Amino acid sequence: MTPVLYELRGRDDRLRFSPFCWRARLALAHKGIEAELVPMLFTDKSPIDFCDSTTVPVLKDDFGVSMDSYDIFQHLDEHYPDAGHGPLIGDALARARLNFVKVYAEQVMAVGFFRLVALDLVQAIHPDDREYFQSAREARFGMSFEEFHDVEIARGILDSAFKPLRGLLGNQPFMDGESPAAADYLIFGFFIWAHIVSDTSPFGETEDPADPLVQWRERMMDLHDGMARKSPRASEIPQ
Ligand SMILES: N[C@@H](CCC(=O)N[C@@H](CS)C(=O)NCC(=O)O)C(=O)O
């Protein structure tokens, strides 16, 4: 069967911004695998009724069903080890190190991105999903989206969070070394999420083209035939 990737859609079907689904998309492209992309809404999860998941991405292929972006990396490495650009994660040592990158990205960096784009994100989400999404996240954050959305605070968080990334990328072109792999996709998922839903730069009012992190973001945008760069942004699609 053609692999099927179930992913979140926004107010327009061309708006696909979920950071976790982007990880899976990029991982499939890394392996050179063409998947059928099936959209889902927060409030209509019927497309993934066949499995035991309430979140996307979900990947279904000849080898089974994988219900988490990180598990999808592992699934693709296990079943398509040498396809495309080779391993996403690598050996057990690499896997252990990637766990750190995942925790860092999701627990430190993502908060900064979320505070940068919260209100834009609500506008990018499907109208049927807005109340569900906003009330679930407001309960988690303990404040309204209006309070949570704060570009100054966000840039402060991101400035600190970007320091280790800049240190690394000053010495090598990708998080994973000479070419991109799981660590790059894992982190870039949040960059492309923010890029699609909002025109506010995570780097400040002006971006420094000499910044190694800006340069990495541009390289990631160009990967796999520019799939991230070609993806429509919310500001390009009228409400
Ligand atoms: N641990 C999961 C997280 C996936 C996740 O949270 N996906 C969101 C979309 S960005 C979702 O499906 N949420 C459903 C909901 O909140 O009801 C992964 O990395 O795949």
The ligand as a Tripos MOL2 file, in Angstrom:
@<TRIPOS>MOLECULE
LIG
   20    19     1     0     0
SMALL
NO_CHARGES

@<TRIPOS>ATOM
      1 N1          3.5510   13.2940   20.9230 N.3       1 LIG1
      2 C1          2.9050   13.5670   19.7440 C.3       1 LIG1
      3 C2          2.2030   14.9080   19.8650 C.3       1 LIG1
      4 C3          1.2830   15.1050   18.7010 C.3       1 LIG1
      5 C4          0.2780   16.2210   18.9490 C.2       1 LIG1
      6 O1          0.1530   16.7850   20.0400 O.2       1 LIG1
      7 N2         -0.4560   16.5240   17.8730 N.am      1 LIG1
      8 C5         -1.5060   17.5230   17.9290 C.3       1 LIG1
      9 C6         -1.5350   18.3100   16.6390 C.3       1 LIG1
     10 S1         -0.1870   19.4350   16.5770 S.3       1 LIG1
     11 C7         -2.8330   16.8080   18.0360 C.2       1 LIG1
     12 O2         -3.1230   15.9340   17.2510 O.2       1 LIG1
     13 N3         -3.6570   17.1710   19.0160 N.am      1 LIG1
     14 C8         -4.9610   16.6230   19.1480 C.3       1 LIG1
     15 C9         -5.7070   17.2400   20.2870 C.2       1 LIG1
     16 O3         -5.1350   18.0850   20.9990 O.co2     1 LIG1
     17 O4         -6.8750   16.8780   20.4480 O.co2     1 LIG1
     18 C10         3.8880   13.5470   18.5660 C.2       1 LIG1
     19 O5          5.0430   13.9830   18.6830 O.co2     1 LIG1
     20 O6          3.4860   13.0400   17.5270 O.co2     1 LIG1
@<TRIPOS>BOND
     1     1     2 1
     2     2     3 1
     3     2    18 1
     4     3     4 1
     5     4     5 1
     6     5     6 2
     7     5     7 1
     8     7     8 1
     9     8     9 1
    10     8    11 1
    11     9    10 1
    12    11    12 2
    13    11    13 1
    14    13    14 1
    15    14    15 1
    16    15    16 2
    17    15    17 1
    18    18    19 2
    19    18    20 1
@<TRIPOS>SUBSTRUCTURE
     1 LIG1         1 GROUP 0 **** ****
